[in-house]
Amino acid sequence: MKVETLKPLLDAKSGAVEEYPFGPDTIVYKIGGKIFAMVGTESDPLRISLKCDPDEAEALRAAFPAIGPGYYMNKRHWNTVTLDGSIPGDLLQEMIDASHTLVVNSLPKAEREQYRLERLNVAPEPHAEGSGDTR
């Protein structure tokens, strides 16, 4: 897989921000200031690190030789996926979605709701001034 093919999958996630804090060879995708994906653009084949539920991370590693513990990441919560063609596209999309969801769920409630509404393409309801609601 080429980076040009991978980037749209990551850019499509609600609230995704692409950054290069480690230099031009590593793309970091964040939501709410927290990382949900890292792509090493100079590796061949391409590699992506994704946040993962610890139990699922181990199961994926056991099932796919191209999935290993997160490179330079907390190995319990991150997997690095070598995109050598052995990982089905739908599984890669599921892993990206799961990583994004795990990070969104760790955000403060107001931010979580903002990203969920964005994903559903729903505008938040405005608070009426003087309505007496002081919450």
C-alpha positions as CSV (number, residue, x, y, z in Angstrom):
1,M,0.0,0.0,0.0
2,K,1.2,3.5,-0.8
3,V,0.9,6.5,1.5
4,E,-1.4,8.1,-1.1
5,T,-3.9,5.3,-0.6
6,L,-3.6,5.2,3.2
7,K,-4.0,9.0,3.8
8,P,-7.6,9.3,2.7
9,L,-8.6,6.5,5.1
10,L,-7.2,8.5,8.0
11,D,-8.2,11.9,6.8
12,A,-11.8,10.8,6.6
13,K,-12.0,10.3,10.4
14,S,-14.0,13.1,12.0
15,G,-11.7,15.6,13.7
16,A,-8.5,14.0,12.3
17,V,-5.6,16.4,12.2
18,E,-2.4,15.5,10.3
19,E,0.9,16.6,11.9
20,Y,4.6,16.0,11.4
21,P,6.1,16.5,15.0
22,F,8.9,14.0,14.4
23,G,10.0,15.3,11.0
24,P,8.8,14.7,7.4
25,D,9.1,10.9,7.5
26,T,6.4,10.3,10.1
27,I,2.8,11.4,9.8
28,V,0.9,11.7,13.1
29,Y,-2.9,11.7,13.1
30,K,-4.5,13.2,16.1
31,I,-8.0,13.9,17.4
32,G,-8.4,16.3,20.3
33,G,-4.6,16.5,20.6
34,K,-4.2,12.8,21.1
35,I,-2.6,10.4,18.7
36,F,-4.7,7.7,17.0
37,A,-2.3,6.8,14.2
38,M,1.3,7.1,13.1
39,V,2.6,6.4,9.6
40,G,6.3,5.9,8.8
41,T,6.4,7.1,5.2
42,E,9.9,6.0,4.5
43,S,9.4,2.3,5.3
44,D,8.9,-0.1,2.5
45,P,6.5,-1.7,2.9
46,L,4.6,1.1,4.6
47,R,3.9,0.8,8.4
48,I,1.1,2.2,10.5
49,S,0.8,2.2,14.3
50,L,-2.7,2.1,15.7
51,K,-4.2,2.2,19.2
52,C,-5.9,-1.1,20.1
53,D,-7.8,-2.8,22.9
54,P,-5.1,-4.9,24.7
55,D,-6.9,-8.2,24.2
56,E,-7.7,-7.6,20.6
57,A,-4.1,-6.4,20.0
58,E,-2.7,-9.8,21.1
59,A,-5.3,-11.7,19.1
60,L,-4.4,-9.7,15.9
61,R,-0.7,-10.3,16.5
62,A,-1.3,-14.1,16.8
63,A,-3.4,-14.2,13.7
64,F,-1.3,-12.0,11.3
65,P,2.5,-12.0,11.1
66,A,2.3,-8.4,9.6
67,I,0.9,-7.1,12.9
68,G,3.2,-6.7,15.8
69,P,3.6,-4.7,19.0
70,G,3.6,-0.9,18.6
71,Y,7.0,0.4,17.4
72,Y,8.1,3.0,19.9
73,M,4.7,2.9,21.5
74,N,3.1,1.3,24.6
75,K,3.1,-2.3,23.3
76,R,0.1,-3.3,25.3
77,H,-2.1,-0.6,23.7
78,W,-0.6,-0.2,20.2
79,N,0.0,-2.4,17.2
80,T,2.2,-1.6,14.3
81,V,0.8,-3.0,11.0
82,T,3.2,-3.7,8.1
83,L,1.1,-3.0,5.0
84,D,2.6,-5.7,2.8
85,G,-0.7,-6.8,1.2
86,S,-1.4,-9.6,3.7
87,I,-3.9,-7.5,5.7
88,P,-7.4,-7.4,4.2
89,G,-8.5,-3.8,3.4
90,D,-11.7,-4.2,5.5
91,L,-9.6,-5.3,8.5
92,L,-7.3,-2.3,8.1
93,Q,-10.3,0.0,8.0
94,E,-11.7,-1.7,11.2
95,M,-8.4,-1.2,13.0
96,I,-8.3,2.5,12.0
97,D,-11.9,3.0,13.1
98,A,-11.2,1.2,16.4
99,S,-8.1,3.3,17.1
100,H,-10.0,6.5,16.4
101,T,-13.0,5.4,18.6
102,L,-10.6,4.5,21.5
103,V,-9.1,7.9,21.4
104,V,-12.4,9.8,21.0
105,N,-13.7,7.8,24.0
106,S,-10.8,9.0,26.1
107,L,-11.5,12.7,25.4
108,P,-13.5,14.9,27.8
109,K,-17.3,14.5,27.3
110,A,-17.9,17.8,25.5
111,E,-15.2,17.0,22.9
112,R,-16.4,13.4,22.5
113,E,-19.9,14.7,21.7
114,Q,-18.6,17.2,19.3
115,Y,-16.8,14.6,17.3
116,R,-19.7,12.2,17.4
117,L,-22.0,14.9,16.0
118,E,-19.5,15.7,13.3
119,R,-19.3,12.1,12.3
120,L,-23.1,12.0,12.0
121,N,-23.0,15.4,10.2
122,V,-25.4,16.9,12.8
123,A,-25.0,20.5,14.1
124,P,-25.1,20.9,17.9
125,E,-28.2,22.6,19.2
126,P,-27.6,26.2,20.3
127,H,-28.4,27.2,23.8
128,A,-31.0,29.9,23.9
129,E,-29.9,33.0,25.8
130,G,-32.0,33.9,28.8
131,S,-33.7,30.5,28.9
132,G,-33.0,30.2,32.6
133,D,-30.9,27.1,32.1
134,T,-27.8,27.7,34.2
135,R,-26.2,24.3,33.9
